[in-house]
Amino acid sequence: MAFEKETCMKLIGILLTMIPIVLTAQTGTLIVLNKSDHTAALVDVSTRRLVATVPTGTAPHEVAVSPDGMVAAVANYGTGPSPGSSLTVIDVPGMRKGGDIDLGSYRRPHGIAWLSGSTIIVTVEANKAVLLVDVESGKVLEEIATNQNISHMVVPSHNHTRAFVANIGSGTCTVIDLMEKKVLKNLETGAGAEGIDISPDGAEVWVSNREANTVSVIDTKGLSVVTTLESAAFPIRVKFTPDGKYGLVSNARSGDVAVFDVRGKKEVRRIPMEFSRVNEADRRLFGDRFGTSPVPVGILVEPQGKLAFVANTQADVVTVIDLSAWKVLDRLTTGKEPDGMGYSGVILVGKR
């Protein structure tokens, strides 16, 4: 019995040492939208391998994932003179397309975020508005006009009472009261206001102004721009780390990611993508305006804050950054012209 007890205690000790490893491992599913392929790639985060590819509508740009990770809604932006007017619904664990939502007269859906239940918010650039859409019924519940040019990206407050919209053409951020379904304020940020994110504590919203080469810091309580940060060149997306310590900004022209100390409001490092564009990139959305830059655009930080994924849309790769070493860890190939990304806690099985 003594031997059995001793052996048992050793086994328990071994298991206990393994628990932190299990708890800190990055798991789940990365969803990458490939604009030129009109697909969504599902990637196993733990192995960083492509598991499945799901068809979408034409030129998918951004994706929102339900809180339980079971469903993803994709905004089909369209190309050239043919604007998109639909959303694609993806069954994540089933690794398949669940259907399409016809937006009717609403055109150029782009920025998208999940609110609560089955309700999402999505920008429609051509209509200068945002929509509230019920994914389950496929119906548009509400239209809220921004009356701003190219309402591009949207982020809700953590309690879903407000939404913040970055408007490229107007160089503004629209603040929307989601309870009253009305605009509270349009804040001047800078030319080409495009990327947007809200800090984990909800105190700040950052807007990347691509033409101005700046990032505007908005105080969400006072609804005013309190700080402007320099970020050359062509800052196009911004994303906070889960602990709120850092803000990551992808710079399309300079081909790197700037890392900002959120509290100190200063840039602390740059991470070059160290990749060049593919030959056919000049026939895509950005053409040859950024030279040989891989054009990093979409950024996703997985929930544990250990890895960041950066879509290099002109190089057809997703760069994986180790956020402890601040170095490029890996590169993923998911399809042509990767852009918007989403995360699901669902672990895919059946296809490896």
N, C-alpha and C positions, 0 to 999 in steps of 0.2 A: 504493500500500500504506500509505503514511504517513497518507493521508486516511482510509482504511478503519480503520486502527488507532485513530486519534484519535476517529473517530465511535463506534467500538466501546467505547472507554474512557468516553466521555460517556454512552453508553447504560447501561453497567454502573453508573456513578455515579448515574444517575437511578433505576435499579432498586434500588440500595442504599438510597437515601433513601426509597424506597417500602416497604421491608421492615418497618421499625418500625410503619408505619401498618397494614399487614396483620396484624402480630402483636398489635397492641394493640386492634384492632377487636373489639367485642363481637359474638360470633356464637353460634349454637346455637338451642335451642328452649326457650321458657318454657311450662310446662304449668300452666294455671290451672283449678281446679275451681270450677264454678258450682253451688252447692247447690240453688237453686230451679229451675234448668233441667235438673239431673241430667246434666250434661255436663262434658267436659274440653276446654278451648280450647287449641289449639296455636298459639303466637305466635312469629314469626320475631324473634329478639332484635335482629338487625342493623337491620331495618326497622321493628320494633315494630308489625308488622301481623298481624292474625289470619289464619292460613293454613288451619286446619281445625278442625272441632268434632266430637268423638267422644262417643257416648252412653255413660253409665255406669249404675250402679245408682242407687237412690234416695238423694238427698242426699249426694253425695260430699264428704268433709271434708278428707282428707289424702292425699298421694301420695308414693310412693318410686320412684326411678329407678335402674335398674341401672347399675353403674359404666361400662359401655360406651355408655350412653345409648339403647340399642335398645328397652328394655322399661320400662314404667311400671306400677306396681301401685297401685290406688286403693281406699281404704277407703270402703265405702258404709254410712254411719251410720244411715240411715233417718230418719223423721220422726215426731213425736208418739208415739202409742201403737203405732206399727208400727216396731219396731227393725230395723235392717239386719243381715244375717248373710252378707254376701258381699264379695268383692273383684273389681274389674274389672281385667283385664289389657289394656294398650294396646300395640299395635305402633306405636312412635313413627315410624320412617321410612316405614312403610306408611300412617300417619295413619288408623288404623282400630282398632276394638275387636277384641282377639284372643280374648276369651272371659271367662268368669266363674269364680270359685272359690267354691264353696259351703262356708261355715264351719259348717254344721249347727247345733248347739245353741249355738254361740258368737254372742253378740249385741253390737251397738253397736261394731263395729270403728272405731277412730279413728286414734290416732297410729301411724305406720308408718315403717320405715326399712329400707334394704337392707343386708344383712350381707355375705356372700360367696357366690360362685357364684349359685345361684338361690334362696337362702334370704333371707327377710325376717322382720322382727319386727313384730308389730302388737298394739296394745292392744285388749282387748275389755272395755269398761266394765261391761257387765251381768254379766260373769263374774268381775270383780275379778282379772283375769289378763292376761298377755301370751301370744301364740302365736308359735311359730316355724313358718313356712309355706314349703313348697317351691313356688315359682311355676311351675316347669316341669311338675311332676306334679299340682299342684293339691291337694296333701295337707297336712294339719296334722301337723307333725312332733313338736311338743312343746307342752304347756301348762305355764306357770310361774305359779303363783298369787302375786299381790301381797297379797291380802287387804286391800286399801285401797279406799276409796270413789272411784269415778270415775277410774280409771287412764286418763289422757287422752292425754298426749304422751310420746314416747320418743325417746331419742338414745343410740346406741351409742358406746363408746369407739372410738378410731381403729383399734385392733388387734382390735376385735370380741370382746374377752374379757369385757366388761361392758356392761350397759345401765342407763340411768338413766330412771326413769319418774316423771312429775309426776302427782300424785293430787289432783284438785280438791277432792273431798269431805273428804278426810283432812288436807289441808294438808301433805302430805309428799312426799318424793322417795324412791322405792324404788331401791335399788342391787341389781342382779342379776348373779350370776356366770353367764355364758353357757356356760362350760365345764362347770361342775358342775350347771347348770340349777337354781339355787336362789337365794333371796333372801339377801343379805349383811347388809342393814341398811335400816331405814326412818328417814329423817332428817326431823325437824320443820323446815319451812321457813316457812310462813305460810298464812293462810287463802286458799283458792282457788288453790293451786299449779297452774299450768296450762302456761305456756310453758316451754320448756327448750332449751338448746343447750350444746355443749361447745366450749371454746376450741380454736383450731387447734393449740396445743402440747399439748393434752390435760390441762393442769394444773388447769383449773377447769370446773365445770358451773354455769351460771346458771339459776335458776328464777324465773319471774315469778309473784308471788302476787297475783292480781287483786283479791281482797277486802281484802287488807292494804295494797295500794298500795306493795308493796316488791318488791325483787329479791334473792334469796338467792344468795350466792356460795359454792359448795362446793369444798373442796380434794379433788381426786380421789384423792390419795395417802392422806391421813389420814381421808377420808370424814367430814368434819365441815363445818358451816357456819361460815365464817371471817369473813364480812362481810355486812351487810344494807344495801341501798341503797334510798333513797326514790324512787318513781316513780309520781306521781299523773297521771291517775286511771284505775284499772282496767287495769294492765299485763297484757297478754294473750298476747304472744309476745315472744321474744327471739332475736336472731341476731347472731353475730359476723361482723366483716369478715374476709376471708381472711388479712390480715396480722396479725390478732389485736390490733390497736390499739383498736378500738372495738366496743362492744356496742350494738345497736339494739333498742329496746323500743317496741312499738306499744301505745298507751294508748287503749283503746276509748272511755272516757267523755270524755276531754279532746280526742279527735280529733287526736292528733299522734304523732310518733315522737320519743322521747327518745334522745339520743346520749350514751353513757357512755365516758369514757376508762378503758380496762380496767386499765391499770397504776396510774393514780391513783385508781381507784375513785370517780369523781365524774361527775356529769352536766355536760356541756359545752355542750349546745345542744338546742333543740327545733325540730322541723320540722312546722309545722301542715299538715294535709292540704288546708285551704282549700276544702272541699266540704261539701255538705249531703246528708242522707239523701233517698232517693226517697220518694214518698208512700205506696207500698205496703209500706214497711219495717216498719210496725207489725204486720204479719201474719206476720212471719218469726221466726226463733229468738230474737232479742234483743228483739223487739217495740219498744216506745217507751221502754225503760228508760234510754236514753242521749240522749233529746231529739233534737236535730237533728244530732248527731255522725254523720259518715260511718262510724264504727266501723272504724278500721283494725285488722286482725287479722293475717293471714298476712304474713310477711316472707320474701323471698328475695333473697340477694345473689349476683350472678353471679360465676363463679370468678375473674375478674380484679379484682374488687372495685371496679369503677368505677361500677356501677349497683346500686341496690336497688329492688326491686319490692314495693309494699305494697298488699295487697288491702283495699279499703274496702268491706266486705261490705254495709253498709246504703245505699251510694251507687251500687253497680253499676259501680265503676271500679277500676282498678289504677293507683295512682300510681307514677310512675317518678322516683326521686331520683338526682341527680348527686352522688356521694359525694366529689367533689373540691371542688365549690362548695357542697355541702350545701343544695341547692335543688331544688324540684320542676321536673323537666325535661319531663315529658309525662304524659298520662293515657290509659290503654287501656280500651276497652270490650270485654269478653270474654263477658259473659252476666250473668244475674241472681244476685246474692248470691255474688260471688267470695270464696274463702277460702284453702284450702290451695294451695300452689304447689310445683312441682319444676322442675329444670333438666336438660336433655339437651344434650350436645355435638353431637348430630346436627343437620345443616343440612337442613331440609326442601326438597324440590324437587317440581315438578309442579303445585303449586297456589299461585298468587300473587295 
